[in-house]
Amino acid sequence: MKKQWMLVRALSKTLTPASFTRSLCSSSTTTTTPTFALKNVTKSNFESALGDLRRLVRDADFVAVDLEMTGVTSAPWRESFEFDRFDIRYLKVKDSAEKFAVVQFGVCPFRWDHSKQSFVAHPHNFYIFPRKEIPVGGRSYEFLCQTTSIDFLARYQFDFNLCIQEGISYLSRGQEDDALRNLHSMYEDELRCNSREARDTPVVRIADVLFTERMKNRISEWRDGLLLNRNHRSETQEVSNDSPQQFQTIFFKMRPALLLNGFTSHQLRLIQLVIEKHYEDLVFVREKADTSSVHQLIVYVDSRNDRDLVMKEVKDGLHKEAEMKIKAAVGFRHVIDLLSSEQKLIVGHNCFLDIAHIYSKFLGPLPSTAEEYVSSVNKYFPYIIDTKILLNANDMHLPLMKKSSTSLSRAFSLLCPEIASSVQGPGLGLKPRVKVEVQVDDMRSLNWNSGAKHEAGYDAFMTGCVFAQACSHLGYDFKLYSPSTNLANDEKLQKHINLLYLSWINGDIIDLRTGKRTAESAYSNNLKIRYPRIVFQNIALIWGFLPKIKAREIRECITKVFGLNSVSSVYHLDETAVFVQFSKAELVTDFLQLKETLERNNDPISVLHPLSKLLEGGNTHAATYESYKRICGSPISEVLFADQAEAMRIKWKTESLESNREVETQENEMAAFPNTSNRSESGKINRIIDNLACGHIQDDEATDSSYTCEAQLSK
């Protein structure tokens, strides 16, 4: 499902008008459009579907993917803003991927059929749910839900019962390693601790003493019977006529054993204590009979070596059992492993968040920085292509799709009007150059109606169709395509592969092969930047002011002190916080120092100062842009930014130029603050206050507030 970043992802997808949606679902002409559902996969048919998918992916030329999530942003200020630097953008994506669940995963392999000169698509719609399958330590999975996302899914008939009850569970690679290690450790510790636990069991009560003596007599009687009859291979019968069902002679790994039934855990520890103290040729063993029961056995061994062999066999059995449990719990991650191992070209649409979810859910914890993340992603998926990159690389597409309309559904309606329906809508856009047939099990059709929209499997299908058409418009002729050729290595596509949008509104693109960020490129040159150029070291973050104060008033307060041209723009994060971009970096420090001085001094000059309106209420805080990064990197997500900063105990402060940590220098906006003057900061503040006292202050009415609207990203 493709979405706008600023809004809830599920809701922000550009919705196809109802009339167009109906035209895709049913024909208004006499032509009959075959209708059959895409392949829905749950845990009941996962194993068989996975077997088929292995073959389909192996034979595919590329695989399109798409995800449905339970939400996108854990707080309004975590939405994507114009003033988000690329490293902050990654932190927001990281927060989203870590806090929300994926409930549907669309996988659609595409294979070129030379005989029919068309692609054959195999759309799969996997329901997944993070169920805890292995009872080994830790808490159950937890995730957030945004009501708007859940409401959107419900309106498009998403089956939540099916997802929760039949959704395929999964473990990431990291979780699998931890689970194996913990399971093995638990069982090995149990084996090591069994005897120690028995030795540590106190026998002080009269009842315990009598019980241990009675057990000693019974076990001795059973053992002596074994020794008397060992040459005749006869089984020893239950000893004594007291509760015979508690003792049953069986064979355990070709050795005679006494199966203990009906004893309490305390009694079993006492029996184990008897074995440890009095018998060298007997060993106490716990064996798992099935998922819900454990057998307690006394096994006869011929020697110490035989004892060690028995324990090794028990341990090996537990090891195998643990591996089988882990393999079963890996679940849907087998699909991710398949895509990674086959190293096919993975196609998504505006898929930076999708890839982050895939990494977080199925590979391991997301790295702390964007550079580490992209480097690691490239190891698992060396070929990823974003159809949004292709759409903005081709000048032929841009007149048809404005920047705000490059959503998946819009691109599909323009480039592929005949693929999913036999109906041609007048004026829908470019004529498809590549045919795509759909095959689900034994059903195959060139004009296909799935009967369902806004599902991950169908969106993956649309993504693949858009990719095929976009490639054709870029000059790629699939009729000349050889099956032996890896599509990911084609020269025409090479310059577009492994480039993902970090920020659509800023045109920030990151190269997964190098980790380098590209701010100026053929793609970003096609974007119309609506705002003044952002220089991040010129930005001050202000929060906690009274809600009644608007961006225009904040601008007026500051420009009255520092000059009309001192502020480039004021931008709201939410009603409690703004970014103020100054015209010069040193003005950020001047502002922070002045604010500190005014709040420290409680005199008439401070009360009458133009900034007093901004400081009203006593809760206004301010800091440099780097504090914003620290706040975005926190796992805390309060609804209001001011509450978030308070929860992190970040108060306003002035960071000296010398102590301000070096900022990454990928671009000019990433440079560290320059030292622009040798004058003391206190001297600057004193001169400002002196000018105020003498009436030498600019009183320009800044009626043109330059705070900007929230940036919108379209998926």
Secondary structure in CASP SS format (residue, H / E / C, confidence):
PFRMAT SS
TARGET T0000
AUTHOR 0000-0000-0000
METHOD secondary structure of the structure
MODEL  1
M C 1.00
K C 1.00
K C 1.00
Q C 1.00
W C 1.00
M C 1.00
L C 1.00
V C 1.00
R H 1.00
A H 1.00
L H 1.00
S H 1.00
K C 1.00
T C 1.00
L C 1.00
T C 1.00
P C 1.00
A H 1.00
S H 1.00
F H 1.00
T H 1.00
R H 1.00
S H 1.00
L H 1.00
C H 1.00
S C 1.00
S C 1.00
S C 1.00
T C 1.00
T C 1.00
T C 1.00
T C 1.00
T C 1.00
P C 1.00
T E 1.00
F C 1.00
A C 1.00
L C 1.00
K E 1.00
N E 1.00
V E 1.00
T C 1.00
K C 1.00
S C 1.00
N C 1.00
F H 1.00
E H 1.00
S H 1.00
A H 1.00
L H 1.00
G H 1.00
D H 1.00
L H 1.00
R H 1.00
R H 1.00
L H 1.00
V H 1.00
R H 1.00
D H 1.00
A C 1.00
D C 1.00
F E 1.00
V E 1.00
A E 1.00
V E 1.00
D E 1.00
L E 1.00
E E 1.00
M E 1.00
T C 1.00
G C 1.00
V C 1.00
T C 1.00
S C 1.00
A C 1.00
P H 1.00
W H 1.00
R H 1.00
E C 1.00
S C 1.00
F C 1.00
E C 1.00
F C 1.00
D C 1.00
R C 1.00
F H 1.00
D H 1.00
I H 1.00
R H 1.00
Y H 1.00
L H 1.00
K H 1.00
V H 1.00
K H 1.00
D H 1.00
S H 1.00
A H 1.00
E H 1.00
K H 1.00
F E 1.00
A C 1.00
V E 1.00
V E 1.00
Q E 1.00
F E 1.00
G E 1.00
V E 1.00
C E 1.00
P E 1.00
F E 1.00
R E 1.00
W E 1.00
D E 1.00
H C 1.00
S C 1.00
K C 1.00
Q C 1.00
S E 1.00
F E 1.00
V E 1.00
A E 1.00
H C 1.00
P C 1.00
H E 1.00
N E 1.00
F E 1.00
Y E 1.00
I E 1.00
F C 1.00
P C 1.00
R C 1.00
K C 1.00
E C 1.00
I C 1.00
P C 1.00
V C 1.00
G C 1.00
G C 1.00
R C 1.00
S C 1.00
Y C 1.00
E C 1.00
F C 1.00
L E 1.00
C C 1.00
Q C 1.00
T H 1.00
T H 1.00
S H 1.00
I H 1.00
D H 1.00
F H 1.00
L H 1.00
A H 1.00
R H 1.00
Y C 1.00
Q C 1.00
F C 1.00
D C 1.00
F H 1.00
N H 1.00
L H 1.00
C H 1.00
I H 1.00
Q H 1.00
E H 1.00
G C 1.00
I E 1.00
S C 1.00
Y E 1.00
L C 1.00
S C 1.00
R H 1.00
G H 1.00
Q H 1.00
E H 1.00
D H 1.00
D H 1.00
A H 1.00
L H 1.00
R H 1.00
N H 1.00
L H 1.00
H H 1.00
S H 1.00
M H 1.00
Y H 1.00
E H 1.00
D H 1.00
E H 1.00
L H 1.00
R H 1.00
C H 1.00
N H 1.00
S H 1.00
R H 1.00
E H 1.00
A H 1.00
R H 1.00
D C 1.00
T C 1.00
P C 1.00
V C 1.00
V C 1.00
R C 1.00
I H 1.00
A H 1.00
D H 1.00
V H 1.00
L H 1.00
F H 1.00
T H 1.00
E H 1.00
R H 1.00
M H 1.00
K H 1.00
N H 1.00
R H 1.00
I H 1.00
S H 1.00
E H 1.00
W H 1.00
R H 1.00
D H 1.00
G H 1.00
L H 1.00
L H 1.00
L H 1.00
N H 1.00
R H 1.00
N H 1.00
H H 1.00
R C 1.00
S C 1.00
E C 1.00
T C 1.00
Q C 1.00
E C 1.00
V C 1.00
S C 1.00
N C 1.00
D C 1.00
S C 1.00
P H 1.00
Q H 1.00
Q H 1.00
F E 1.00
Q E 1.00
T E 1.00
I E 1.00
F E 1.00
F E 1.00
K C 1.00
M C 1.00
R E 1.00
P E 1.00
A E 1.00
L E 1.00
L E 1.00
L E 1.00
N C 1.00
G C 1.00
F C 1.00
T C 1.00
S H 1.00
H H 1.00
Q H 1.00
L H 1.00
R H 1.00
L H 1.00
I H 1.00
Q H 1.00
L H 1.00
V H 1.00
I H 1.00
E H 1.00
K H 1.00
H H 1.00
Y C 1.00
E C 1.00
D C 1.00
L E 1.00
V E 1.00
F E 1.00
V E 1.00
R E 1.00
E E 1.00
K E 1.00
A C 1.00
D C 1.00
T C 1.00
S C 1.00
S C 1.00
V E 1.00
H E 1.00
Q E 1.00
L E 1.00
I E 1.00
V E 1.00
Y E 1.00
V C 1.00
D C 1.00
S C 1.00
R H 1.00
N H 1.00
D H 1.00
R H 1.00
D H 1.00
L H 1.00
V H 1.00
M H 1.00
K H 1.00
E H 1.00
V H 1.00
K H 1.00
D H 1.00
G H 1.00
L H 1.00
H H 1.00
K H 1.00
E H 1.00
A H 1.00
E H 1.00
M H 1.00
K H 1.00
I H 1.00
K H 1.00
A H 1.00
A H 1.00
V H 1.00
G E 1.00
F C 1.00
R H 1.00
H H 1.00
V H 1.00
I H 1.00
D H 1.00
L H 1.00
L H 1.00
S H 1.00
S H 1.00
E H 1.00
Q C 1.00
K C 1.00
L E 1.00
I E 1.00
V E 1.00
G E 1.00
H C 1.00
N C 1.00
C C 1.00
F H 1.00
L H 1.00
D H 1.00
I H 1.00
A H 1.00
H H 1.00
I H 1.00
Y H 1.00
S H 1.00
K H 1.00
F H 1.00
L C 1.00
G C 1.00
P C 1.00
L C 1.00
P C 1.00
S C 1.00
T C 1.00
A H 1.00
E H 1.00
E H 1.00
Y H 1.00
V H 1.00
S H 1.00
S H 1.00
V H 1.00
N H 1.00
K H 1.00
Y H 1.00
F C 1.00
P C 1.00
Y C 1.00
I E 1.00
I E 1.00
D E 1.00
T H 1.00
K H 1.00
I H 1.00
L H 1.00
L H 1.00
N H 1.00
A H 1.00
N C 1.00
D C 1.00
M C 1.00
H C 1.00
L C 1.00
P C 1.00
L C 1.00
M C 1.00
K C 1.00
K H 1.00
S H 1.00
S H 1.00
T C 1.00
S C 1.00
L H 1.00
S H 1.00
R H 1.00
A H 1.00
F H 1.00
S H 1.00
L H 1.00
L H 1.00
C C 1.00
P C 1.00
E C 1.00
I C 1.00
A C 1.00
S C 1.00
S C 1.00
V C 1.00
Q C 1.00
G C 1.00
P C 1.00
G C 1.00
L C 1.00
G C 1.00
L C 1.00
K C 1.00
P C 1.00
R C 1.00
V C 1.00
K E 1.00
V E 1.00
E E 1.00
V E 1.00
Q E 1.00
V E 1.00
D C 1.00
D C 1.00
M E 1.00
R E 1.00
S E 1.00
L C 1.00
N C 1.00
W C 1.00
N E 1.00
S C 1.00
G C 1.00
A C 1.00
K C 1.00
H C 1.00
E C 1.00
A H 1.00
G H 1.00
Y H 1.00
D H 1.00
A H 1.00
F H 1.00
M H 1.00
T H 1.00
G H 1.00
C H 1.00
V H 1.00
F H 1.00
A H 1.00
Q H 1.00
A H 1.00
C H 1.00
S H 1.00
H H 1.00
L C 1.00
G C 1.00
Y C 1.00
D C 1.00
F H 1.00
K H 1.00
L H 1.00
Y C 1.00
S C 1.00
P C 1.00
S C 1.00
T C 1.00
N C 1.00
L H 1.00
A H 1.00
N H 1.00
D C 1.00
E H 1.00
K H 1.00
L H 1.00
Q H 1.00
K C 1.00
H C 1.00
I C 1.00
N C 1.00
L E 1.00
L E 1.00
Y E 1.00
L E 1.00
S E 1.00
W C 1.00
I C 1.00
N C 1.00
G C 1.00
D E 1.00
I E 1.00
I E 1.00
D E 1.00
L C 1.00
R C 1.00
T C 1.00
G C 1.00
K C 1.00
R E 1.00
T E 1.00
A C 1.00
E C 1.00
S C 1.00
A C 1.00
Y C 1.00
S H 1.00
N H 1.00
N H 1.00
L C 1.00
K C 1.00
I C 1.00
R C 1.00
Y C 1.00
P C 1.00
R C 1.00
I C 1.00
V C 1.00
F H 1.00
Q H 1.00
N H 1.00
I E 1.00
A E 1.00
L E 1.00
I E 1.00
W E 1.00
G C 1.00
F C 1.00
L C 1.00
P C 1.00
K C 1.00
I C 1.00
K C 1.00
A H 1.00
R H 1.00
E H 1.00
I H 1.00
R H 1.00
E H 1.00
C H 1.00
I H 1.00
T H 1.00
K H 1.00
V H 1.00
F H 1.00
G C 1.00
L C 1.00
N C 1.00
S C 1.00
V E 1.00
S E 1.00
S E 1.00
V E 1.00
Y E 1.00
H E 1.00
L E 1.00
D E 1.00
E C 1.00
T C 1.00
A E 1.00
V E 1.00
F E 1.00
V E 1.00
Q E 1.00
F E 1.00
S C 1.00
K C 1.00
A H 1.00
E H 1.00
L H 1.00
V H 1.00
T H 1.00
D H 1.00
F H 1.00
L H 1.00
Q H 1.00
L H 1.00
K H 1.00
E H 1.00
T H 1.00
L H 1.00
E H 1.00
R H 1.00
N C 1.00
N C 1.00
D C 1.00
P H 1.00
I H 1.00
S H 1.00
V H 1.00
L H 1.00
H C 1.00
P C 1.00
L C 1.00
S H 1.00
K H 1.00
L H 1.00
L H 1.00
E C 1.00
G C 1.00
G C 1.00
N C 1.00
T C 1.00
H E 1.00
A E 1.00
A E 1.00
T E 1.00
Y H 1.00
E H 1.00
S H 1.00
Y H 1.00
K H 1.00
R H 1.00
I H 1.00
C H 1.00
G C 1.00
S C 1.00
P C 1.00
I C 1.00
S C 1.00
E C 1.00
V C 1.00
L C 1.00
F H 1.00
A H 1.00
D H 1.00
Q H 1.00
A H 1.00
E H 1.00
A H 1.00
M C 1.00
R C 1.00
I C 1.00
K C 1.00
W C 1.00
K C 1.00
T C 1.00
E C 1.00
S C 1.00
L C 1.00
E C 1.00
S C 1.00
N C 1.00
R C 1.00
E C 1.00
V C 1.00
E C 1.00
T C 1.00
Q C 1.00
E C 1.00
N H 1.00
E H 1.00
M H 1.00
A C 1.00
A C 1.00
F C 1.00
P C 1.00
N C 1.00
T C 1.00
S C 1.00
N C 1.00
R C 1.00
S C 1.00
E H 1.00
S H 1.00
G H 1.00
K H 1.00
I H 1.00
N H 1.00
R H 1.00
I H 1.00
I H 1.00
D H 1.00
N H 1.00
L H 1.00
A H 1.00
C C 1.00
G C 1.00
H C 1.00
I C 1.00
Q C 1.00
D C 1.00
D C 1.00
E C 1.00
A C 1.00
T C 1.00
D C 1.00
S C 1.00
S C 1.00
Y C 1.00
T C 1.00
C C 1.00
E C 1.00
A C 1.00
Q C 1.00
L C 1.00
S C 1.00
K C 1.00
END
